[in-house]
Amino acid sequence: MLKGEKVGLRARYEEDIPILRTELYDDVEGGSRAESRPWRPISPSSKDRRLHVDDSVAEHVPFSIVELAGDTLIGTANLWGIDTHNRTAHIGLGLLPSARGKGYGSDVVAVLCHYGFVVRGLQRLQIETLADNYAMLRAAERNGFVREGVLRKSAWVMGEFLDEVLLGLLAHEWKAMS
Ligand SMILES: CC(C)(COP(=O)(O)OP(=O)(O)OC[C@H]1O[C@@H](n2cnc3c(N)ncnc32)[C@H](O)[C@@H]1OP(=O)(O)O)[C@@H](O)C(=O)NCCC(=O)NCCS
């Protein structure tokens, strides 16, 4: 398990799946904001890639997030789009509603940076988020991510086009902060 100050990132367990489906992916508004494709329900029998891990997909590493204090599941995190030629990847995370606003998000970003830069030897990590996702922007910037651009009206979310912000962090910038 990868450990931060408050959170651990571990493999996906079978018992995580119904909790993540119900609390995270059944939320139409949250799902529409978090993903760049239309929300649709996930049936319990489906082997949806967001829930069920396929270890043969090398460019995508999904984690379940647990609170270290009680070993309770609090969300999901990913290193995705891993490009071993350019040594880049994207990070993503989603906390269960009850776990938001407690500082876990910033800690998860820190652990994903450690995994990307130290364990995987990457040189660049990237985050794309909606321009009004202040908690995500702040969690990224606290960890040294820099706003590199705005993708104007690039996301269709619940009836309107919203801007997305692209943030990047380079390995040497992260090491200088550590
Ligand atoms: C986005 C998310 C991961 C952030 O994690 P979190 O644990 O809720 O955030 P934190 O408690 O670590 O807060 C991060 C910072 O944002 C600030 N913040 C939180 N909500 C805010 C708001 N509405 N406006 C402004 N700042 C806010 C916090 O004060 C904190 O700043 P600080 O470190 O200076 O105190 C989490 O809220 C979440 O999972 N949301 C739903 C899914 C999602 O949006 N995922 C990201 C998709 S790219």
The ligand as an SDF file (V2000), in Angstrom:
LIG
                    3D

 48 50  0  0  0  0  0  0  0  0999 V2000
  -11.9790   17.3990   -5.7040 C   0  0  0  0  0  0  0  0  0  0  0  0
  -11.6800   16.5360   -4.4820 C   0  0  0  0  0  0  0  0  0  0  0  0
  -10.7990   15.3560   -4.8790 C   0  0  0  0  0  0  0  0  0  0  0  0
  -10.8910   17.4200   -3.4730 C   0  0  0  0  0  0  0  0  0  0  0  0
  -10.6320   16.6740   -2.3270 O   0  0  0  0  0  0  0  0  0  0  0  0
  -11.0700   17.2240   -0.8820 P   0  0  0  0  0  0  0  0  0  0  0  0
  -10.5530   16.2650    0.1250 O   0  0  0  0  0  0  0  0  0  0  0  0
  -12.5400   17.4820   -0.8830 O   0  0  0  0  0  0  0  0  0  0  0  0
  -10.2740   18.5730   -0.8320 O   0  0  0  0  0  0  0  0  0  0  0  0
   -9.3720   19.0590    0.3800 P   0  0  0  0  0  0  0  0  0  0  0  0
  -10.1700   18.9440    1.6550 O   0  0  0  0  0  0  0  0  0  0  0  0
   -8.0450   18.3710    0.2970 O   0  0  0  0  0  0  0  0  0  0  0  0
   -9.2590   20.5910    0.0390 O   0  0  0  0  0  0  0  0  0  0  0  0
   -8.3570   21.0590   -0.9060 C   0  0  0  0  0  0  0  0  0  0  0  0
   -8.2940   22.5630   -0.7950 C   0  0  0  0  0  0  0  0  0  0  0  0
   -9.4420   23.1300   -1.4820 O   0  0  0  0  0  0  0  0  0  0  0  0
  -10.1040   24.0330   -0.6360 C   0  0  0  0  0  0  0  0  0  0  0  0
  -11.5220   23.9770   -0.9690 N   0  0  0  0  0  0  0  0  0  0  0  0
  -12.3700   22.9630   -0.7490 C   0  0  0  0  0  0  0  0  0  0  0  0
  -13.5820   23.2650   -1.2500 N   0  0  0  0  0  0  0  0  0  0  0  0
  -13.4720   24.5270   -1.7890 C   0  0  0  0  0  0  0  0  0  0  0  0
  -14.3680   25.4180   -2.4330 C   0  0  0  0  0  0  0  0  0  0  0  0
  -15.6300   25.0630   -2.6720 N   0  0  0  0  0  0  0  0  0  0  0  0
  -13.9100   26.6040   -2.8290 N   0  0  0  0  0  0  0  0  0  0  0  0
  -12.6320   26.9720   -2.6160 C   0  0  0  0  0  0  0  0  0  0  0  0
  -11.7140   26.1620   -2.0210 N   0  0  0  0  0  0  0  0  0  0  0  0
  -12.1420   24.9490   -1.6050 C   0  0  0  0  0  0  0  0  0  0  0  0
   -9.8060   23.5510    0.7600 C   0  0  0  0  0  0  0  0  0  0  0  0
   -9.9680   24.5780    1.7230 O   0  0  0  0  0  0  0  0  0  0  0  0
   -8.3730   23.1250    0.6250 C   0  0  0  0  0  0  0  0  0  0  0  0
   -7.5320   24.2520    0.6410 O   0  0  0  0  0  0  0  0  0  0  0  0
   -6.3690   24.3860    1.7320 P   0  0  0  0  0  0  0  0  0  0  0  0
   -5.4900   23.1880    1.4600 O   0  0  0  0  0  0  0  0  0  0  0  0
   -5.7360   25.6750    1.4380 O   0  0  0  0  0  0  0  0  0  0  0  0
   -7.0350   24.2890    3.0580 O   0  0  0  0  0  0  0  0  0  0  0  0
  -12.9820   16.0190   -3.7940 C   0  0  0  0  0  0  0  0  0  0  0  0
  -13.7380   17.0990   -3.3240 O   0  0  0  0  0  0  0  0  0  0  0  0
  -13.8350   15.1650   -4.7190 C   0  0  0  0  0  0  0  0  0  0  0  0
  -13.6150   13.9700   -4.8250 O   0  0  0  0  0  0  0  0  0  0  0  0
  -14.8150   15.7830   -5.4120 N   0  0  0  0  0  0  0  0  0  0  0  0
  -15.6910   15.0880   -6.3360 C   0  0  0  0  0  0  0  0  0  0  0  0
  -14.9680   14.4300   -7.5060 C   0  0  0  0  0  0  0  0  0  0  0  0
  -14.0430   15.3730   -8.2390 C   0  0  0  0  0  0  0  0  0  0  0  0
  -14.3440   16.5410   -8.4440 O   0  0  0  0  0  0  0  0  0  0  0  0
  -12.8940   14.8240   -8.6340 N   0  0  0  0  0  0  0  0  0  0  0  0
  -11.8940   15.5600   -9.3840 C   0  0  0  0  0  0  0  0  0  0  0  0
  -12.1740   15.4360  -10.8490 C   0  0  0  0  0  0  0  0  0  0  0  0
  -10.8400   16.1440  -11.7960 S   0  0  0  0  0  0  0  0  0  0  0  0
  1  2  1  0
  2  3  1  0
  2  4  1  0
  2 36  1  0
  4  5  1  0
  5  6  1  0
  6  7  2  0
  6  8  1  0
  6  9  1  0
  9 10  1  0
 10 11  2  0
 10 12  1  0
 10 13  1  0
 13 14  1  0
 14 15  1  0
 15 16  1  0
 15 30  1  0
 16 17  1  0
 17 18  1  0
 17 28  1  0
 18 19  1  0
 18 27  1  0
 19 20  2  0
 20 21  1  0
 21 22  1  0
 21 27  2  0
 22 23  1  0
 22 24  2  0
 24 25  1  0
 25 26  2  0
 26 27  1  0
 28 29  1  0
 28 30  1  0
 30 31  1  0
 31 32  1  0
 32 33  2  0
 32 34  1  0
 32 35  1  0
 36 37  1  0
 36 38  1  0
 38 39  2  0
 38 40  1  0
 40 41  1  0
 41 42  1  0
 42 43  1  0
 43 44  2  0
 43 45  1  0
 45 46  1  0
 46 47  1  0
 47 48  1  0
M  END
$$$$
